[in-house]
Amino acid sequence: VFQKMQKRNANVPLKNGNSILNDCNIKNKGGKRKIGNNSHNSLPDDKVRKLNFENRFKHEFSENFLAKWGVKFSDDFYDFYYFTQQNPESDIDAVGLAFTGPYDVLTGKIKKETELTKVELYMHGRFYYDLPEIITLLYSKDDDGFHIGYFRDAPDDVPQILVSNHSKKNGDLSICGDNIFAAVYGYSKKLLSKETRLTKSINLFIKHLELFAKDHGYSLAATSQKIKERNKKVKAICLNKIGLVIPVDKNGVGYRELPCSEKELKKLLQKITNAENDDLKNEAFDELQEIITLVQFANDECDYGMGYELGVNLFSHGDESLNRIILHLLPLAYRLMGYELYSDILEKHLIDRKKDVSRSIITNV
């Protein structure tokens, strides 16, 4: 897709200026071209054409993404893809990553005119521990289950954080930045510390990424002000390690704590997983049922966050025997909070949730 657009715009040079997606507010006053409101930012015609092309690149796909996925994608989503197409040294293959999820519309693997449903699109690239809040973007070609995605606390949010997970290890999520450049930068630096055969290509990739991110105003820090602000809003620290932002009203209605600590719940879930016979497993399930009963009371009093927290904890623990309970708890919690999309995604995921693979819907697309 990108290459076709380049052919239609062969006279447009590659990016070497300010933001690809925001700096295209070009105004003509007195015969001069200006970017935004700063008169000293007058640009030559070739750079103006370049910025116009980059803006059209975003516009051509942004409406399609909104229609198909039902959410907005932040500027770094488009900027990062543009970055990877500039030259061989900025190809993510240099650091062993590959595109998945919505990026496969840009790569052409998923056609813009596809008739796949919104929920089916969300299944593409989804791994075992990916909550509905996650849209998977990149995965490691080393087959270790490592992947990176946006995490949206609510469907209508513009992504504030990116998370990573090793699905073949556990359900732990790690916050890796507030934009995809930061996430890939952190991954690449770690890769550099343990990969000796490809040091040169990894270093070249990192250098190009650093320059591009600087030109476009993207922080490469793993922790940022956006992340700190989100951390302040977290109501529950869950087994997934990054916690949950739960909507509550001014009176605090919307969330109540579970009757057990994270450590106690984890111990109970381990009893279910490691039970040596049905009697021990049923005994542990009875303990869990007592907590579920309290969730039902909480739902009656509009404290939907309690069921949300418990459901996410069960999902992150990962025992397949818990899937039927998750299906009972978590989709309802999403619906009660007004997150219908997340409820639909989870129900679809639980139908065929497998640990050893990531999901793909493009084999016949």
N, C-alpha and C positions, 0 to 999 in steps of 0.2 A: 504493500500500500504506500509506504513512504517513498519507495523508489519510483513508483508511478508519478507521485506528486512532484518529485524532483525533476523527472523528465519534462513535465508540463511547465516547469519553472527553471529551465536549464541555465538561464542567465542570473539566477539568484545565488549569491555566494553563501558559504556556510556561516554558521553563527559565530560571531566574535564581538558581541556587544553586550547590552544590558538584557533585562529579562525577556525571554522568548515570548511570554504570554501576556505580560502586563504593559510592556513598553511600546505597544503599538497604538497608543492614543495619539495619532498623528493629526496635527491641526495646521491649517494653512492660513497665515495672516501676513498681509503685505508681501505676498509672493514668496515667503520663506517657509521651509518645513521645520516643524518643531515637534519635540517629543514631550507630551504632557504640557506643563505650564512653564518649563524652564527654557528661556530663549537661548541660553548658551549651549543647549544640547542639539543644535542644528546638525543634521546628518547629511552626508553625501547621498546622491540618488541611489547608489547601489545598496547602501545600508538600509535606506528606507524601503526599497524593494524586498530586501531580505526580511525585515521586520514584518512587512505586509504578508509575505509568504508564510512566515512562522505563525502569525495570527490566524491565517486561513487554515493552516494545518490543525490548530486547536479547534477552530470553529467547525471545521468539516466533521469532526468526530464527537465533539462535546455534546451536541444535541442528540446524536445517536446513542451515546453512552447513557445520557439521562433518561431517554425513552426506554432503552433496553434493560438497564440495571436499576432504574428508579432512584438513583442517587447521583450527586455531583462529585466529580473527581477534581482534586486540587491541582494547581498548576504544575507541581513537581512531577505528577504522573506523566504529563505530556512532555515536559522539559527533559525528563530522564530518557524517555524513548528517543527524543531528538538527539540527545547527547550520544547515545549508543550507536547512532547511524552515521556519525560524522567521519570516522576513519577506523581502520582495523584496530588501532590501539585502544579505542574506547568501546570495543565490542565486549559485552559481558561474558562472552565465552572465555576471555582471558583470565577470568577469576572463577571459572567453572559454574557459572549461573546460566539459567535459561528463563525466558519469559513464559508466563502462564496466565490464567485468569483473563481479565479484561484486556491485557496486553495482546492477547491473541487476535483481537480485532485489528489492532495496528499491524501485527505481523501478517495478517491475511489468512490465518488458519481458521478463524471464525469470520464468515462473511458479514458485511454490514447489514445485508438484507435478510439475515437468518430469521427464521420463524420460531426459534427456540424460545420458550417462556422465560420470564425473568428468573424464576427459581431454578430452572435448568441451567441458565447461564451461571448462577452462583455456585452450582455444583462443580463447574469446570475448574480443575486445579485444587480442589478442596481436599485437605488431609484429615486424618482421623480425629485430631484434637482441635480442629478449626471450628470455633464457635461461630454462630451466624454473624457476629460482629466483625469477623475477619473476611476481607477480600484478598485472596492469595494473588501475589504479583510475580514472584520469582521463586525458583527452587534450585537446589544444588543438583548437578548432574552426577554427583558421586554416589547417588542412591542411598544417602544416609538419612533421608527424610527431612533435611534442613530446608526451610522455606521462609519467606518474608511476605508480610501482607499489611495492608491498612487495618487498623482497628477503630471502629466507630462505636462509641458508647450508645448512640441512638442512630437509627437509619437516616435521619435528616441531617446529621452532623457532617460538616466537611472534615475529613480525617485530620486529627491532631497528633496521632502517634502511629508509628509502625512497630510491629512486633515480629519476633522470629520464634520458631519452634523446631525441635528435632522430633518428628513424630515417631521415630523408631525407638526413642528413649522414654519420653513421658509427656505429660500435658503441660509442662512448665512453659510459660511465655516470657520472653525477655523484651522489654522496651528498647528499641535500637535507634531512636531518633524521632524527630517530628517531620521529616521528609525522607524520600527514598534515597536521596544522595547520601545522607548521614547513615542510613541503614546499610547501604552497600559499601560505604567507606569503612565502617567499623568491621564489617565482615571481611573485606579485602585486607585490612591491616592484620587481623587475626590469621588469615590464610597465609600472609607473607611470613609470619613468625614460625610457621610449621611446614611450609612448602618450599623446598630448596631448588627443585628442578625448574620451576617456572618463575624464579625471582625477577628476571628481567621484564617479562611481559606483565607481571603483576605490578611491578613498580611503575611501568609506563602507564598502565591503566589508572593507577592511583594518581599519578601526576596529572593526567588529562582530567580526571574527575575533580581534583582539587582546583584546577584552573577554571573549569566550567562552573563549578559551584560558587567560586569567588566572584566570577563575572556576573552571576545571576542572583547573588545575594542569599544563597542557601547555606545555613549553618551545617557543619559536619560534626557537631557535638552530639554525643549520645544522649545528653541531658540538656534541656532547653527550658526557657520560661514557659512555653506551652505545656511541656510535660510536668513542670512543677505546679502549674495551675491545675492541671488535671489531678495530680496527686492529692491536692487539697480537697478535691470534690469526692474522692473515693470514700465510700461508706463501709465497704466490706473487703477485707483482705482474704482472698480465696486461694484455693489450692493451685490456681493457675499463676500465682505470684504477682500479678499486676493489679488485682483488685477490680472492684466494680463501682461505677458511678451510677447511683440509683436515684431516680427522681423522687423528691419529697416536696410537700407543700410547706408554706411558711410556719405551720404548726408541727412540722416533723412527721406528718402522716405520709406513709409510703414505704417505710422500712422499720422493721424491728429485728433485733439480733437473734441469731440462732441460739437455742438453749445450751449449746456446747461450743467449746473452743475449736479453732481450726485443727489443733493437735488431736483433740478428742475425736473429732469427726473423721480425721484421717485414720486413726487407730480403729474406729468402727468399720470403716470401709475396707481396711486391710483384713479385718476378721472375716468379712464376706468373701473377699478375694482368696484368702488362704485357708478357708474352712476345709477341714479334712473329710467331712461327711455332711450329709444333708441336714442332720440335726443341728450341728454347729452353725451352718449357713442360715438356717431358718431362725435360729436364736438371734443371730446378728440382724437379720432382716426385720425381726420384731422390734428391735431397738430402733432401727431406722424408721419403722412405721410410726413410732411414737412422735418422732420429729415431724414426720409428714402430717400427722394429725394437727400439730400446732401450726403448721403452715396453712392448713385449711381454715383454722380460726383467724389467722392473720389476714388471709384473703378476704374473709367476711368483714374485717374492719379496715380494709383498704391498704393494709401494709403488704403490698404485693412484692416488695423487695426481698422478703424473707424466702419465699418460694424461688425467686430468681437466684438468690445466693446459693440455696441448697442445690438447685438444679445444675447450676454452673459447676459447683464442687463435684457433683456426681459425674458430670460430663468430663471434667478435667482428670478425675481419678482414672477413668478409662476402662473399668471392668465392663465387659460386654453384658454381663448378667444384670447390670444396672440400667440398660437401655430402656426397658419397659417402664421403669420408674421415672426416668428422665422424660420419656414421652408423655407421661402423666403430669409431670410437674412444670417443666420448663416452657413448652409452647403456651400453656395457659398463662404463666407469668408474663411472657412477652405480650400476649394479647391484652392482659389486664393493664399493662403499662402503655399500651397503644403502639406496640412494635409488631404489627401484623406481619411485615416482611420477614422479620427474624423468626417468627413462629413458623411460617411456611418453609423457610430454608431448613430449619432444624428438623421438622417432620420429614422432609424429603431426604435429608442426610441420614437420619436414623433408620430409614428403610433398608439401606445397604451400607452400613458403616463398617469399613474394613481397615485393619491396622497396617497391612502390608502394601497398600497402594495409595496413590493420590487419584482422585476421580478425574475423568476426562469425558467430555461430551463431544469431542471433535472428530472421532474416528470416522463418522459417516457424514460430516458436515462439508 
